[in-house]
Amino acid sequence: MSLAAQEIRKQRNPEKLRVARKCSYKEFMSCQPFNFKGTEATVGRIRWFKRTELIFLRSNCTKDCKVKFATGTLTGEALSWWNSFTPAYLE
C-alpha cells in the first residue's frame, strides 16, 4: 500500500489508528539485548549502543524507560560503576 493510500485510510478510519503503548521490560528483554560488561573494546561498545537503540525503536520504548531498561543489561564492572552512581541519579 502506498504512503498516500495509507494517509487516506487513516483519514477515513481515525478510530482504527494504532495507539502508541509503553513497552514492558519483558518485551524489551525478549528482543535479546546484548549485555554490557564494561570491558569491551570500542567496537563492542558501539555494537551495544546500536543494538540497544534498535531494540528501543523496535519495542516502542518510551524515554522514561530507556535508562531503566538499558541498565538492566549491565553486568560486571559496568554494573558496579552504575551502582556507584545510582543514588545520585535517582535524586
C-alpha positions as CSV (number, residue, x, y, z in Angstrom):
1,M,0.0,0.0,0.0
2,S,1.4,3.4,-1.0
3,L,2.0,6.1,1.6
4,A,-0.8,8.2,0.0
5,A,-3.2,5.3,0.3
6,Q,-2.3,4.9,4.0
7,E,-2.9,8.5,4.7
8,I,-6.3,8.4,3.0
9,R,-7.2,5.2,5.0
10,K,-6.2,7.0,8.3
11,Q,-8.4,9.9,7.4
12,R,-11.4,7.7,6.7
13,N,-10.9,5.4,9.8
14,P,-9.3,7.5,12.5
15,E,-10.7,5.2,15.3
16,K,-8.6,2.3,13.9
17,L,-5.3,4.1,14.2
18,R,-2.7,2.4,16.3
19,V,-2.1,3.9,19.6
20,A,1.5,4.0,20.9
21,R,1.8,2.0,24.0
22,K,4.6,1.7,26.6
23,C,6.7,-1.4,26.3
24,S,7.4,-3.6,29.2
25,Y,10.8,-4.8,30.5
26,K,9.7,-8.3,29.5
27,E,9.1,-7.2,25.9
28,F,12.5,-5.3,25.8
29,M,14.3,-8.4,27.1
30,S,12.6,-10.7,24.6
31,C,14.4,-8.7,21.9
32,Q,17.7,-10.2,23.3
33,P,19.7,-7.1,24.0
34,F,23.5,-7.5,24.4
35,N,24.9,-7.5,27.9
36,F,27.5,-4.8,28.6
37,K,30.3,-5.8,31.0
38,G,32.3,-2.5,30.7
39,T,35.4,-4.4,29.5
40,E,34.6,-4.4,25.8
41,A,36.8,-2.6,23.3
42,T,35.4,0.3,21.2
43,V,33.7,-1.9,18.6
44,G,32.0,-3.9,21.4
45,R,30.7,-0.6,23.0
46,I,29.4,0.7,19.7
47,R,27.6,-2.6,19.0
48,W,26.0,-2.5,22.4
49,F,24.8,1.1,21.9
50,K,23.5,0.4,18.4
51,R,21.8,-2.8,19.3
52,T,20.2,-1.2,22.4
53,E,18.9,1.7,20.4
54,L,17.5,-0.6,17.7
55,I,15.7,-2.6,20.4
56,F,14.3,0.7,21.9
57,L,12.8,1.5,18.5
58,R,11.5,-2.0,17.8
59,S,9.8,-2.3,21.2
60,N,8.3,1.2,21.2
61,C,10.3,2.0,24.3
62,T,9.4,5.4,25.8
63,K,12.1,7.9,27.0
64,D,11.3,7.3,30.7
65,C,12.0,3.6,30.3
66,K,15.3,3.7,28.3
67,V,17.7,4.2,31.2
68,K,15.9,1.7,33.4
69,F,15.9,-1.0,30.7
70,A,19.4,-0.3,29.4
71,T,20.9,-0.6,32.9
72,G,19.2,-4.0,33.2
73,T,21.8,-5.2,30.6
74,L,24.8,-4.1,32.6
75,T,27.0,-6.8,34.2
76,G,30.4,-6.9,35.9
77,E,32.4,-3.7,36.0
78,A,29.7,-1.7,34.2
79,L,27.1,-2.7,36.8
80,S,29.5,-1.8,39.6
81,W,30.1,1.6,38.0
82,W,26.4,2.2,37.6
83,N,25.6,1.2,41.1
84,S,28.1,3.7,42.4
85,F,26.1,6.5,40.7
86,T,22.6,5.2,41.2
87,P,21.8,7.1,44.4
88,A,22.9,10.4,42.8
89,Y,21.0,9.6,39.6
90,L,17.7,8.9,41.4
91,E,17.8,12.2,43.4
